[in-house]
Amino acid sequence: MDAIGTVLVAMLGGALRVSTPFLFVSLGECLTERAGRINLGNEGVMVLGAMVAYATSYETGSPWLGVLAAAGAGLLLGGLHGAICGLAKVNDVAMGIAIMLAGTGIAFFFGKPYVQPSATLLPAIPFGFWSSSPQLKNALAVSPLFLLGLATAFAMAWMFRATRLGLRVRIVGESEDAARALGLPVNRTRFFATATGSALAGIGGAFLSLVYPASWNEGLSSGQGLMAVALVVFARWNPVHCITAALLFGAAGALGPSLQTVGITWGYYLFYAAPYVVTLAILIATVRPGRTLRGMPGELSIGR
Amino acid sequence: MSAIGIEAIGIGKRFGAFTALADVALKVAPGSMHFLLGENGAGKSTLVKCMLGYYRPDEGSFLVDNREVEIARPADADALGLGMVYQHFTLVPAMTVAENLVMSRADVPAVINWAQERVALEAFMAAMPFQVPLDAEVGALAAGERQKTEILKQLYLQRRLLVLDEPTSVLTPQEAEEMLGTVRDLAHGGSITAIVITHKLKEVARFADEVTVLRRGRRTGGGSAQGLTPADMTAMMIGEPQAPANPERLGAPGAEPRLELRNLTTANDGGRAGLDIAALSVCPREIVGIAGVSGNGQKELVEVIGGQRAPSGGEMLVAGQPYDGTRELAQARAVRVLPEEPLRNGCVPRMSVTENLNLRGFDRDAAGGHRAWLSRGAMVERAQRLITGYRVRAPSAEAPIGVLSGGNVQRCVLARELDGQVDLLIVANPCFGLDVKAVGEVRARIMAARNAGTAVLLVSEDLDEILELSDRILVMHGGQVVHEAAGPGADAQAIGAHMLGSHHSPA
C-alpha cells in the first residue's frame, strides 16, 4: 500500500475514533442549546467524565460501569449549571466558564492517584475481520460507543420531530413567550435539557479515557467541550448533522497521528492544531456580521 | 361549537396605589361583535386579562351564559371556551403551522403520529372559512397570515368566545378588512362571540354590533354601534369632543433633493431579502412617507441612514455630498434620526435624562468646535430647556431615562433630535404606543419641522399616519420601492395592494 493510502486508512480509523467524543459532546450541547441555553461547562464535564470513568473502571474492573458513572457525573455537574442558570440574572456563558473550571478542578484533585495505574478499557467491535490488511483491521475496530453515538443522534432528531417532549424543548428554546402562553415550565425544561446534555458530554469524556487515547491525564480533553459549541453552529442545531460535523473534526484531529504513521515528523504541532484551525475556518465561513444564523434557537443568549 | 355570551359586573382591579379598573360593567351577547375602545392605559387589556384568568379582579364577578363563573386561572378560561388572540404573536416562528397547532392542544400524546394528525388537520382546515399552508414555517408567513393562524388556533382549540387584542395593528387595509369580515361571519353564523380591542374608529363603524368605551379604568359609555357617531366615541375615549386637529401643511417642497439614495443595497439576512433601492430622494420642506408591511426593509433603511448597519453597495448623498451615517458627518450635515423603539435604539437607558438629551451635542461647543472637557452647566441648561419645551414628565432630570414611560422617552428623543438646525430628519414609527393627545403633539412637531424647511423621511407601519403627514408616499416591498404616489388624496386601497406585493393596479 502506498503512503497516501496508508494515511487515508489511518485517517479513516482516526476519524472514527477521534470523532466519537466530539459526537457525544456536540449532541449534548445541541440538546441544551435547542432548549435555549449554552453550556460551556461541558469542557469541565468531559474532563470529569474521563476521570470518573477511568477511576470506576480501575476500581470495579468494569469499563461499562465507568461509562455509566461518567454519565452520572455529567448529569450532576450539568444539573448544577442548569439549576443556577434558572435563577434570575444569571448569565449562562459566565456560569458555564465557572462550571468548566470547577469540573476540571475536581477531576484533577481526585484524579491524581489514577494517572499511573492502567484500568480495564472498553473493547472494540472488529468490523475489519474480512480484510487481510492489519492497517484496515485496526482502522475498522469501531468502539460500541461510536454506534451508541450514531443511535443517539438519530433518536434525538426523531425526538425533536415527533415527540411531545422534543417539541416542548424546541418551543422553550425558540420563544419563551410562546412557551409561557402554552403553560410550559421553561426553567424546568431547560434544567433537564442541560443535565441530560451534560450526561452525554460525560460519556464523551469516558470515551477519551477508556477507548482513545485510553489513559487518564490532565490534558486529555484539550478544549473539545468548547469546540462543541462551534460544532453545533456548523451542524445548524441538527443532531444528524452533528455526525457529519464530528466526523469532519475527527478527521482533522486524526491528521497529525496519521502523518506520523508514514514517517512525516515535521510540523508535528502544526498538524495537531488542525481541529482548532478547522473550528476557526468554519466559524469564519459560516458566521457573518449582520446576519442571523438559520436554525439558531431564538432564545439563545449569544443570538439576542 | 356554539357562541357563548359573557357579562362582567362591577370589576375592579388595583396594582398597588394605582387603580387600573373601577366598577367596570360589560355585557356581550352570544354571536356578536363587541368592540372595546379606549386609549393606551385605559384598562382594556387589564379587563380582558381578568376575564381570561391572567389577573384576579379585586372586585366584581363574571357571568358566562348567565351563570356566575369562577375564573381564577387561564385554565379555567380554557375550560369555559374563552380564548385570546394576542397583539404580539404567541406562535413559535421556527416551527410549522401544523406543529404549532398540535402543540397548542392540552392533550398532546407523548409520541405524535404525524400521519394521523395531518389527516385530522387537513379535515379541520377544509372546514374553515380561510386556509393557511400547514407545512409553512410560521416565521415565513406574512403578518396577516400569522394573524389568521392565531385565529385558526383558537378555533382548533374549540374556543367559543375570542378576544382579539388590536388585531389589525400589523395588517394592511385589505388584510384587516378580510380578517374582521371573516370574524364577523363566524360570529353572525353563531359559532363564536368576538370581543375586539381597538382604537380605530373606522373599524368600529364598519364591523361592530356593540361598543364599550373605557377611559382611565372606568366605563365612559357604550351601546349599539349604530347609535354612536365617531365624535361621540372620541369624546368618551379622551374626554374631549374632538381629537386634536391635523397640523397644517405650509409651503411647497424645495426642488434640490436633500437626501438621495442610489442603488442602495444591503446583504440579505437569513433568507430575507436585503435592501435594494434604485432611487429615493427627499427634498427640503417635504415629508416622504414610506409605507409597507413590517419586515420589508424599512428597518434596514433606517438603520443604514442612521449608521447602525453597513450597506453592501450604492450611494447615499446628503445635500449632494457623500454620507455614511457616522457621527462626524451626521453633525456636519445636520442629520437627525428618531428611531423606532427609541429607548433601545436611541438612548442609553441607565444614563440620566440630562445625559441622554445631550447625546447629539455634548462633544461640541457653542461655536461647533470639538470639546474634550464636558460643560456640565451647558448640558443641564439644554436639558432643562428641552424638558420644559416638550413637557417631558420625569421624576427628575437626573433619573435614568429607562424609568420614564414610553411616551416621555419618545418626547425626550424627539426633543433631542429636533433641537437646533435640522436639515434631514429620519423618523420611524414615531407614534407607536402613544395616546391620542401625544400622537397629535408628535405629528404637529414633525409637521412644524417640515414647514421650517427640514427634509423628513417618515417610515411608519400606520398607513393612516403616512396618509395624513406625507407630501409623497413610497411603498416598500421585499426591500424595494415598488410604488410612488402623491401624498394628499392618495388612495389607501391602492397603496395597500402594493404593500401586499401586487404591483398592478387593483381591479
Interface residues (C-beta under 8 A of the other chain):
Chain A: R161 A162 T163 R164 L165 L167 R168 R170 I171 E174 S175 D177 A178 A181 L182 G183 R288 G290 R291 T292 L293 R294 G295 P297 G298
Chain B: P74 A75 Y86 H88 T90 L91 V92 P93 A94 M95 E99 V102 M103 S104 V108 P109 A110 V111 I112 N113 W114 T266 A267 D269 G270 G271 R309 A310
